[in-house]
Amino acid sequence: MQLSEKLVMRGAVWTIGTYGLSVVLRFGSNVILSRLVMPEVFGIMLVINTLRSGIELISDVGIGQNIIHNSHGEEKSFRDTAWTIQILRGMILFGIMFLAAAPLGRLYSLPTTAIQFASLSLAIMGAASVSIYILQRRMQLIRLNLFDLSMDVIGALLVVGLALYSPTIWSLILAGVLGAAVRACSTYLLPYGRNWFAWQPNYAHQILHFGKWIYIASLLSFLSSSFDKLFLGQSIPLAMLGVYGIARNIADLPAMLSARLGYSVVFPLISREKDKPRAELRKRLVPLRLKLLLACAVCMALGIAFADVAVRIIYDARYHEATWMLPILLVGVWGAILCSINEYALLGVGKPLYGAAGNMAKLASLAIGIPAGLYFQGLLGAILVIALSDLCRYLIILFGQRRERISFFAQDVLLSILMLGLLACLTLLRQQLGFGTTFDGAAG
């Protein structure tokens, strides 16, 4: 399969379109939940979901990345070996989180049984078929995105339905476990869904060898993206943490879209072309990348400029503190978008080391900056540090791109100037019309 503009743009359109619908579903269910449950419940779920993700990533060997990247990825023995590793890993992680629930509950003042109940999803998802990775490898993005969208619909119906019946933390956790079960079972209905236990030592070695850098990169990615939630979870009241969680979840949406584009489109395409000369690969990517990021830049500027208005319209007064948090976080998300696209380009040529190093630099800046920002400027100081943290990550990834001769620095600079310039114009327009700016709440 050749790396063509038509192929990339078709995949990107389907990814963006279905993800847009998923965002509407998540956002809508989030707004309904904000009317049903207290901010403290959002705070508890933020901590539990973060802990679960962290435990899941302590042994990530990149099952999907291996199937996509490895030349034997479509062989049944390779897929079954990968599935065997995945299911064993899921059971081990369930055991770890179940046993760690008591000390984690004491640390964050959470119910131990709630953490143990949530850990079931680790074992359930470990038993899912690896069929979705074959769809990614074959660039069957329409089927893949429709599958993800259907799972999001079911997840939204579960969480809203159960919260309407009982607006408690237990309903939200049960919705997550049931959603994981539905997704895991549904993967067996996809093409190549059948898996069974197998162990080919050669393939297992290849998976674990390639996966060692995926493990490090995933672990550091989790720590760098979740350090704020883990630290603030024991530093600020749960109600305020819940409000921050609302702002953070909204701000994460464009970053998640860019990560999905990178993982579903950029990574598998470059993996197929990784043996071509880097100059040729880069030349083909420049115009495609420009179109994708140009659309992102315009949408980000519009989103930042009117983020506070959206929060006031959609959420009730209990969550209005998010009006000043969200615009600041969204400014920082632009850096995360650039980092994600660049990191998956490096992963496509088999160089995950730079992504791991970039996340390590980001983690270091957060570990030092958040406590200092919280001490000197309160929550505002901490959020400013969070927004700026992807700059450290970007510089490390840029170094890797230059070494691998697949850098897009000039394009990134121009698009960043465009995004900030458009944001400045929109901000000035708001001021002239007497509506203030999106950042006014931070000054107060």
Buried (B, 14 or more C-beta within 10 A) or exposed (E): EEBEEEBBBBBBEBBBEBBEBBBEBBBEBBBBBBEBBBBBBBBBBBBBBBBBBBBBBBBBBBBBBBBBBBEBBBBEEBBBBBBBBBBEBBEBBBEBBBEBBEEBBEBBEBBBEBBBBBBBBBBBBBBBBBBBBBBBBBBBBBBBBEBBBBBBEBBBBBBBEBBEEEBBBEBBBBBBBBBBBBBBEBBBEBEBBEBEEBEBEEBBEBBBEBBEBBBBBBBBBBBBBBBBBBBBBEBBEBBBBBBBBBBBBBBBBBBBBBBBBBBBBBBBBBBBBBEEEEEEBBEBBEEBBBEBBBEBBBBBBEBBBBBBEBBBEBBEEBBBBBBBBBBBBBBBBBBBBBBBBBBBBBBBBBBBBBBBBBBBBBBBBBBEBBBEBBEEEEBBBBBBBBBBBBBBBBEBBBBBBEEBEBBBEEBBEBBBEBBBEBBEEBBEEBEEEEEEBBBBBBEE
